Amino acid sequence: MWQKFLCRQKPNKGELVSESTPSLRRRFIIGGISIISVIAALAINFVFEYSQRLADISYDRLLRSALLQMDENIGLVHNKVTIDIPWSAFATLAQANDDRVFYKVVSSSQGFITGYRDLNITPPKPPQLDKIQFFDREYSGEMVRFAWLERHLTESESTGTVRIIIGQTRLSREELSSSVTERAVEVVLMIALVAVALIVIGSQLVLRPLHRISRVLEERQPGDLTPINIKTPKETHHLKMVINHFMARLQTNLEQLENYTADAAHQLRTPLASLRALAENARDKTSPERQQEALENIVTQCDSLSQTVTLLLNQAVVSHRMQTNPKEPVDLLIPVTASCREQAITALHKGVSLSLEANVKRAMVFGDAFALQQMMQNLIENAVRYSSLGADQATEVVVRVEEFSNYYRINVIDYGAGIPKEEKKRVFERFYRGRYDTAGSGVGLAMVKDIIDHHTANIIILDTQPNGTTFQIDIAKYQTAHGAEDFML
């Protein structure tokens, strides 16, 4: 039935992808392009700065050469500083065809000697004798690269210093820097384009395992919840395991839902048929006494049917809670005490004394309070129902809670007819009933076993002396973060 439902609900492939759904591949590509763009911009900026430094280093050597040639031709004539500027000095700078050259020679003793008289500049750093400094200054409406040198006169007839300033416009430098930058930018852009292409191709290859998983799931038949068995890389292996675990849980839920539907149909079919037969029998009765008796049978059957419906609803709630609600610390005495109070009146009506014995004031366990209470209600109700069968003085049911080192023990003790040894292993089977001369559904103890398994507890059936049955449950204590490890039964 559920497979047919899944078949009807299977979406079309066009419905699986929404236009507003974000694309992981698109994000990967955009992120990669963004990173490459930032790296390329930084590389281009670095290349631009480096090309300018490279151009300055290359042409500064020409300026230094021209400056030193001028310095070598400074001398004294009749105690006056003179300079015979060699042609080779300007020939060296003439290698930069489009640049202009400015110079000035000044003596500390006689002032201006030659050159551009208005070339009055100083280096950015404090001047040092016999040390050449290079710097940029704007002169005559252009940015000019200057070389500056000041030294002592070496002739014995004269004292003081001589200063030489020579400058060259930056046109050739900028041209060289632009040429180097353009070549470097071409290489960087080519590498960036190759990297983007590799990212686009790589994104397809990286996401291929996800596409394989998606294709395998899309090609499955409705209701096929078997694990995915395809080989996947380590990065997607965890995703595959999570999907398999989810499908296993979904399969379990569907099986439980089918079992619950089967339980409901099984439990309601017989009482409804019996109720119909009793109603038809009451209709056919002619005497008021027999009609009254038939109506009382109908009321009894309705009560039994109501109890069955309540049990099925509780079973559905417990199953749902165990699948959806997380466990939490619970005081075990609370559901045990509540169950004893709810069953006390029923026990008194049947002439059975129900008592609770506990040697602890608090018993913390890790579980679900509602499920534990349903477990205790079924055990106590079962003990009360069968306590007086086959024993003349079986009028007592005892619920005992004891504390041990790592766990708590619950004993539900009755003094009835007991359970034969060959039937003890079957009492937890669904719909199994040891005796059919008393009311019952055969579902209560099966639900008890499900709750026990959910709490990783343990339950055994013992014989009560001299007669009767004892259901013994051991459930681990709740351990705090600073306590010992949880007790495993």
C-alpha positions as CSV (number, residue, x, y, z in Angstrom):
1,M,0.0,0.0,0.0
2,W,2.8,2.4,0.9
3,Q,4.7,1.5,-2.2
4,K,1.7,2.5,-4.3
5,F,1.5,5.8,-2.3
6,L,5.2,6.5,-3.0
7,C,4.6,5.7,-6.7
8,R,1.8,8.3,-6.9
9,Q,3.9,10.9,-5.1
10,K,7.1,10.5,-7.3
11,P,7.9,13.9,-8.8
12,N,8.9,14.5,-12.4
13,K,12.6,15.2,-13.1
14,G,11.6,18.8,-14.1
15,E,10.2,19.3,-10.6
16,L,13.3,18.2,-8.8
17,V,15.2,21.4,-9.6
18,S,13.8,24.8,-8.9
19,E,14.9,27.9,-10.7
20,S,15.7,29.5,-7.3
21,T,17.7,26.5,-6.1
22,P,21.4,27.7,-5.6
23,S,23.9,25.8,-7.7
24,L,26.9,24.4,-5.9
25,R,28.9,24.3,-9.1
26,R,28.1,27.9,-9.9
27,R,29.2,28.9,-6.4
28,F,32.4,26.9,-6.8
29,I,33.2,28.5,-10.2
30,I,32.3,32.1,-9.0
31,G,34.4,31.6,-5.8
32,G,37.3,30.3,-7.9
33,I,37.1,33.1,-10.4
34,S,36.9,35.6,-7.5
35,I,40.1,34.2,-5.9
36,I,41.9,34.1,-9.3
37,S,40.8,37.7,-10.0
38,V,42.2,38.9,-6.7
39,I,45.5,37.0,-7.2
40,A,45.8,38.3,-10.8
41,A,45.1,41.9,-9.6
42,L,47.8,41.6,-7.0
43,A,50.2,40.1,-9.5
44,I,49.6,42.9,-12.0
45,N,50.1,45.5,-9.3
46,F,53.3,43.8,-8.2
47,V,54.5,43.6,-11.8
48,F,53.7,47.3,-12.4
49,E,55.7,48.4,-9.4
50,Y,58.6,46.0,-10.3
51,S,58.7,47.3,-13.9
52,Q,59.0,50.9,-12.7
53,R,61.8,49.9,-10.3
54,L,63.5,48.0,-13.1
55,A,63.3,51.0,-15.5
56,D,64.7,53.3,-12.8
57,I,67.6,50.9,-12.1
58,S,68.4,50.6,-15.9
59,Y,68.3,54.4,-16.7
60,D,69.8,55.4,-13.3
61,R,73.0,53.7,-14.5
62,L,73.1,56.0,-17.5
63,L,72.5,59.0,-15.2
64,R,75.3,57.8,-12.9
65,S,77.7,57.3,-15.9
66,A,77.0,60.8,-17.2
67,L,77.3,62.4,-13.8
68,L,80.7,60.7,-13.1
69,Q,82.0,61.8,-16.6
70,M,81.0,65.4,-15.8
71,D,82.7,65.1,-12.4
72,E,85.9,63.8,-13.9
73,N,86.2,67.0,-16.1
74,I,85.9,69.5,-13.3
75,G,89.2,71.4,-12.7
76,L,90.8,74.7,-11.6
77,V,92.0,77.3,-14.1
78,H,93.6,80.4,-12.5
79,N,92.0,79.4,-9.2
80,K,88.5,79.2,-10.8
81,V,86.4,76.1,-11.0
82,T,85.8,75.1,-14.6
83,I,84.2,72.2,-16.3
84,D,84.6,70.9,-19.8
85,I,81.5,68.7,-20.3
86,P,82.4,65.8,-22.4
87,W,80.4,64.9,-25.5
88,S,80.3,61.3,-24.3
89,A,78.2,62.2,-21.2
90,F,75.3,63.5,-23.3
91,A,75.9,60.7,-25.8
92,T,75.2,58.2,-23.0
93,L,71.9,59.9,-22.2
94,A,71.0,60.2,-25.8
95,Q,70.1,56.5,-25.9
96,A,66.7,57.7,-24.7
97,N,65.8,59.5,-27.9
98,D,62.6,61.2,-26.6
99,D,63.9,62.4,-23.2
100,R,65.2,65.9,-22.4
101,V,68.3,66.5,-20.2
102,F,68.8,69.2,-17.6
103,Y,71.9,69.8,-15.6
104,K,73.6,72.4,-13.3
105,V,77.1,72.7,-11.8
106,V,77.5,74.9,-8.7
107,S,80.6,75.7,-6.6
108,S,80.4,76.7,-3.0
109,S,83.1,79.3,-3.5
110,Q,82.0,81.0,-6.8
111,G,78.4,79.9,-7.1
112,F,76.8,79.0,-10.5
113,I,79.2,77.6,-13.1
114,T,77.1,76.2,-15.9
115,G,73.8,74.6,-16.8
116,Y,70.2,75.7,-16.0
117,R,70.4,78.6,-13.5
118,D,66.8,78.1,-12.2
119,L,67.4,74.4,-11.4
120,N,67.3,74.9,-7.7
121,I,66.4,71.5,-6.1
122,T,67.5,69.5,-3.1
123,P,67.3,65.7,-2.6
124,P,64.6,64.4,-0.2
125,K,67.2,63.0,2.1
126,P,69.9,65.1,3.9
127,P,72.8,65.6,1.5
128,Q,75.9,63.6,2.1
129,L,79.2,64.4,0.5
130,D,80.6,62.1,-2.2
131,K,77.3,60.1,-2.3
132,I,75.0,60.1,-5.3
133,Q,71.3,60.4,-4.7
134,F,68.5,59.6,-7.2
135,F,65.0,61.2,-6.8
136,D,62.0,62.4,-8.9
137,R,61.0,66.1,-9.1
138,E,58.7,68.0,-11.3
139,Y,60.6,70.6,-13.4
140,S,59.7,72.6,-16.4
141,G,56.2,71.0,-16.4
142,E,57.5,67.4,-16.6
143,M,58.4,64.7,-14.1
144,V,62.2,64.4,-14.1
145,R,64.6,61.9,-12.7
146,F,67.6,63.6,-11.0
147,A,71.0,62.5,-9.9
148,W,72.6,64.7,-7.3
149,L,76.3,64.7,-6.2
150,E,78.3,67.1,-4.0
151,R,82.0,66.6,-3.2
152,H,85.1,68.4,-2.0
153,L,87.5,69.9,-4.5
154,T,90.6,67.8,-4.5
155,E,93.0,70.5,-5.9
156,S,95.4,71.9,-3.2
157,E,95.0,75.5,-4.4
158,S,91.3,75.6,-3.7
159,T,88.9,74.7,-0.9
160,G,85.1,74.2,-0.8
161,T,82.7,71.9,-2.6
162,V,81.3,71.5,-6.0
163,R,77.7,70.3,-6.7
164,I,76.6,68.5,-9.9
165,I,72.9,68.0,-10.7
166,I,71.8,66.2,-13.8
167,G,68.2,65.2,-14.7
168,Q,66.4,63.3,-17.4
169,T,62.7,63.2,-18.2
170,R,60.9,59.9,-17.6
171,L,59.5,59.2,-21.1
172,S,61.8,56.3,-21.9
173,R,61.4,54.9,-18.4
174,E,57.7,54.9,-18.6
175,E,57.9,53.3,-22.1
176,L,60.1,50.5,-20.7
177,S,57.9,50.1,-17.7
178,S,54.8,49.9,-19.9
179,S,56.4,47.4,-22.2
180,V,57.4,45.1,-19.3
181,T,53.9,45.5,-17.7
182,E,52.1,44.7,-20.9
183,R,54.0,41.5,-21.4
184,A,53.6,40.5,-17.8
185,V,49.8,41.3,-17.9
186,E,49.4,39.1,-21.0
187,V,51.1,36.2,-19.2
188,V,49.0,36.7,-16.0
189,L,45.8,36.9,-18.0
190,M,46.7,33.8,-19.9
191,I,47.4,31.9,-16.7
192,A,44.2,33.2,-15.2
193,L,42.1,32.1,-18.2
194,V,43.7,28.6,-18.1
195,A,43.0,28.5,-14.3
196,V,39.4,29.4,-14.8
197,A,39.1,26.7,-17.5
198,L,40.6,24.2,-15.2
199,I,38.1,25.3,-12.4
200,V,35.2,24.9,-14.7
201,I,36.3,21.4,-15.8
202,G,37.4,20.5,-12.3
203,S,34.0,21.5,-10.8
204,Q,32.3,19.1,-13.2
205,L,34.7,16.3,-12.2
206,V,34.5,17.0,-8.5
207,L,30.7,17.0,-8.5
208,R,30.4,13.9,-10.7
209,P,30.0,11.6,-7.6
210,L,27.1,13.7,-6.4
211,H,25.5,13.4,-9.9
212,R,26.0,9.6,-9.8
213,I,24.2,9.4,-6.4
214,S,21.4,11.6,-7.7
215,R,21.1,9.5,-10.9
216,V,21.0,6.3,-8.9
217,L,18.2,7.6,-6.7
218,E,16.2,9.0,-9.6
219,E,16.3,5.7,-11.5
220,R,15.1,3.6,-8.6
221,Q,11.6,2.1,-8.5
222,P,9.1,3.7,-6.0
223,G,9.4,2.1,-2.6
224,D,13.0,0.9,-3.2
225,L,14.8,1.9,0.0
226,T,17.8,-0.5,-0.3
227,P,21.2,1.0,0.5
228,I,23.3,2.8,-2.2
229,N,26.2,0.4,-3.1
230,I,28.1,2.5,-5.7
231,K,31.7,3.4,-5.0
232,T,32.3,7.0,-4.1
233,P,35.3,9.1,-3.1
234,K,36.1,9.6,0.6
235,E,34.7,13.1,0.5
236,T,31.2,11.9,-0.5
237,H,31.3,8.6,1.4
238,H,29.9,10.1,4.5
239,L,27.0,11.6,2.5
240,K,26.3,8.2,1.0
241,M,26.3,6.6,4.5
242,V,23.9,9.3,5.8
243,I,21.5,8.7,2.9
244,N,21.6,5.0,3.5
245,H,21.0,5.5,7.2
246,F,18.1,7.8,6.5
247,M,16.5,5.2,4.1
248,A,17.0,2.5,6.7
249,R,15.1,4.6,9.2
250,L,12.4,5.4,6.7
251,Q,12.1,1.7,5.8
252,T,11.7,0.9,9.6
253,N,9.1,3.6,9.9
254,L,7.1,2.3,7.0
255,E,7.3,-1.2,8.3
256,Q,6.1,0.0,11.7
257,L,3.3,1.9,10.0
258,E,2.3,-1.2,8.1
259,N,2.4,-3.3,11.3
260,Y,0.3,-0.8,13.1
261,T,-2.3,-0.9,10.3
262,A,-2.3,-4.7,10.4
263,D,-2.6,-4.6,14.2
264,A,-5.5,-2.2,14.0
265,A,-7.3,-4.3,11.4
266,H,-6.6,-7.5,13.3
267,Q,-7.7,-6.1,16.7
268,L,-10.9,-4.4,15.4
269,R,-12.2,-6.9,13.0
270,T,-13.1,-9.6,15.6
271,P,-14.7,-7.2,18.2
272,L,-16.8,-5.5,15.5
273,A,-18.0,-8.8,14.1
274,S,-18.8,-9.9,17.6
275,L,-20.6,-6.6,18.4
276,R,-22.7,-7.0,15.2
277,A,-23.6,-10.5,16.1
278,L,-24.7,-9.5,19.6
279,A,-26.8,-6.6,18.2
280,E,-28.5,-9.0,15.8
281,N,-29.1,-11.4,18.6
282,A,-30.6,-8.7,20.8
283,R,-32.9,-7.7,18.0
284,D,-34.2,-11.2,17.6
285,K,-34.9,-11.6,21.3
286,T,-38.6,-11.4,22.3
287,S,-38.6,-11.4,26.1
288,P,-37.4,-8.3,27.9
289,E,-35.1,-10.4,30.2
290,R,-33.2,-11.8,27.2
291,Q,-33.0,-8.5,25.5
292,Q,-31.5,-7.0,28.7
293,E,-28.9,-9.7,28.9
294,A,-28.0,-9.2,25.2
295,L,-27.7,-5.5,25.8
296,E,-25.4,-6.1,28.7
297,N,-23.2,-8.3,26.5
298,I,-23.1,-5.5,23.9
299,V,-22.0,-3.0,26.6
300,T,-19.3,-5.5,27.7
301,Q,-18.1,-5.9,24.1
302,C,-18.1,-2.1,23.7
303,D,-15.9,-1.7,26.8
304,S,-13.5,-4.4,25.4
305,L,-13.4,-2.6,22.0
306,S,-12.7,0.7,23.7
307,Q,-9.8,-0.8,25.6
308,T,-8.5,-2.2,22.3
309,V,-8.7,1.1,20.6
310,T,-7.0,2.8,23.5
311,L,-4.2,0.3,23.4
312,L,-3.7,0.7,19.7
313,L,-3.6,4.5,20.0
314,N,-1.1,4.3,22.9
315,Q,1.0,2.0,20.8
316,A,1.0,4.4,17.9
317,V,1.9,7.3,20.1
318,V,4.7,5.3,21.8
319,S,6.1,4.2,18.4
320,H,6.0,7.8,17.1
321,R,7.7,9.2,20.2
322,M,10.5,6.6,20.1
323,Q,11.2,7.6,16.4
324,T,11.0,11.4,16.8
325,N,11.6,12.4,20.4
326,P,15.1,12.4,21.8
327,K,15.7,10.8,25.1
328,E,16.1,12.9,28.2
329,P,16.8,12.4,31.9
330,V,13.7,10.9,33.6
331,D,13.0,10.0,37.2
332,L,11.9,6.4,36.9
333,L,9.8,6.6,40.0
334,I,7.4,9.1,38.4
335,P,6.1,6.9,35.6
336,V,6.1,3.8,37.9
337,T,4.1,5.7,40.6
338,A,1.7,7.1,38.0
339,S,1.0,3.7,36.5
340,C,0.3,2.2,39.9
341,R,-2.2,4.9,40.7
342,E,-4.0,4.5,37.4
343,Q,-4.3,0.7,37.9
344,A,-5.1,0.8,41.6
345,I,-8.9,1.2,41.1
346,T,-9.0,-1.6,38.4
347,A,-7.1,-3.9,40.8
348,L,-9.5,-3.1,43.7
349,H,-12.5,-3.9,41.5
350,K,-11.0,-7.3,40.8
351,G,-10.1,-7.9,44.5
352,V,-6.4,-7.5,44.0
353,S,-4.1,-5.5,46.3
354,L,-1.6,-3.4,44.3
355,S,1.4,-2.1,46.3
356,L,4.6,-0.2,45.4
357,E,7.9,-0.8,47.2
358,A,11.0,1.4,46.5
359,N,14.2,1.7,48.4
360,V,15.2,4.9,46.6
361,K,13.7,8.4,46.6
362,R,14.9,9.2,43.1
363,A,15.9,7.0,40.2
364,M,17.3,8.9,37.2
365,V,17.4,7.1,33.9
366,F,17.8,8.2,30.3
367,G,14.7,7.7,28.3
368,D,11.1,8.7,27.5
369,A,8.7,9.2,30.4
370,F,5.6,8.5,28.4
371,A,6.9,5.3,26.9
372,L,8.1,4.0,30.3
373,Q,4.7,4.8,31.8
374,Q,3.0,2.8,29.0
375,M,5.4,-0.1,29.7
376,M,4.5,-0.2,33.4
377,Q,0.8,0.1,32.8
378,N,0.8,-2.9,30.5
379,L,2.9,-5.0,32.9
380,I,0.7,-4.0,35.9
381,E,-2.5,-4.5,34.0
382,N,-1.3,-7.9,32.8
383,A,-0.3,-8.9,36.4
384,V,-3.7,-7.8,37.8
385,R,-5.6,-9.6,35.1
386,Y,-3.9,-13.0,35.6
387,S,-3.1,-12.7,39.3
388,S,-6.1,-14.8,40.6
389,L,-6.2,-17.4,37.9
390,G,-5.4,-20.9,39.2
391,A,-4.5,-19.8,42.8
392,D,-6.9,-19.6,45.7
393,Q,-5.2,-16.8,47.5
394,A,-3.5,-14.9,44.7
395,T,-4.9,-11.4,45.5
396,E,-1.7,-9.3,45.6
397,V,0.5,-7.6,43.0
398,V,3.7,-6.0,44.1
399,V,5.8,-3.5,42.1
400,R,9.3,-3.2,43.5
401,V,12.1,-0.8,42.5
402,E,15.6,-1.5,43.7
403,E,18.9,0.3,43.2
404,F,22.2,-1.4,42.2
405,S,25.6,0.0,41.4
406,N,25.0,0.8,37.7
407,Y,21.3,0.2,37.1
408,Y,17.8,0.1,38.6
409,R,15.7,-3.1,38.8
410,I,11.9,-3.1,38.6
411,N,10.0,-6.3,39.6
412,V,6.3,-6.7,38.8
413,I,5.3,-9.6,40.9
414,D,2.0,-11.5,40.9
415,Y,0.9,-14.7,42.6
416,G,-1.4,-16.1,39.9
417,A,-1.2,-19.2,37.8
418,G,2.1,-18.3,36.3
419,I,3.4,-18.9,32.7
420,P,4.6,-22.3,31.6
421,K,8.3,-22.5,30.7
422,E,7.7,-23.3,27.0
423,E,5.5,-20.2,26.6
424,K,7.9,-17.6,28.3
425,K,9.8,-17.1,25.0
426,R,6.6,-16.4,23.1
427,V,4.8,-14.0,25.4
428,F,6.5,-11.0,23.7
429,E,5.3,-12.1,20.2
430,R,2.7,-9.9,18.7
431,F,-0.9,-11.3,19.0
432,Y,0.3,-14.3,21.0
433,R,-2.0,-15.1,24.0
434,G,-1.3,-17.9,26.4
435,R,-4.9,-18.1,27.5
436,Y,-8.1,-17.1,25.7
437,D,-10.5,-17.4,28.7
438,T,-9.6,-13.8,29.8
439,A,-9.8,-10.5,27.9
440,G,-6.7,-9.4,26.1
441,S,-5.3,-8.4,22.8
442,G,-1.9,-10.0,22.6
443,V,-0.2,-6.6,21.8
444,G,0.6,-5.2,25.2
445,L,3.7,-7.3,26.0
446,A,5.0,-6.9,22.4
447,M,4.8,-3.1,23.0
448,V,6.6,-3.6,26.3
449,K,9.5,-5.4,24.5
450,D,9.8,-2.6,22.0
451,I,10.1,0.0,24.8
452,I,12.6,-2.2,26.5
453,D,14.8,-2.4,23.4
454,H,14.5,1.4,22.8
455,H,15.9,2.0,26.3
456,T,18.7,-0.6,25.8
457,A,17.3,-2.3,28.9
458,N,16.8,-6.0,29.7
459,I,13.7,-7.9,30.7
460,I,13.4,-11.5,31.9
461,I,10.4,-13.6,33.2
462,L,10.9,-15.5,36.5
463,D,8.7,-17.7,38.5
464,T,7.2,-16.4,41.7
465,Q,7.3,-18.7,44.7
466,P,5.1,-20.6,45.4
467,N,3.1,-19.5,42.4
468,G,2.9,-16.7,39.9
469,T,5.1,-14.7,37.6
470,T,7.7,-12.0,38.0
471,F,8.7,-9.6,35.2
472,Q,12.2,-8.3,36.1
473,I,13.5,-5.2,34.2
474,D,17.1,-3.8,34.5
475,I,17.6,-0.3,33.1
476,A,20.8,1.6,33.3
477,K,21.3,4.6,35.5
478,Y,21.6,8.1,33.9
479,Q,25.2,9.2,34.2
480,T,26.2,12.9,34.1
481,A,29.1,14.4,32.1
482,H,31.4,13.9,35.1
483,G,30.2,10.5,35.9
484,A,31.1,7.0,34.6
485,E,30.2,5.7,31.2
486,D,26.6,4.5,30.6
487,F,25.9,1.0,31.8
488,M,25.3,-1.4,28.9
489,L,23.2,-4.4,29.6
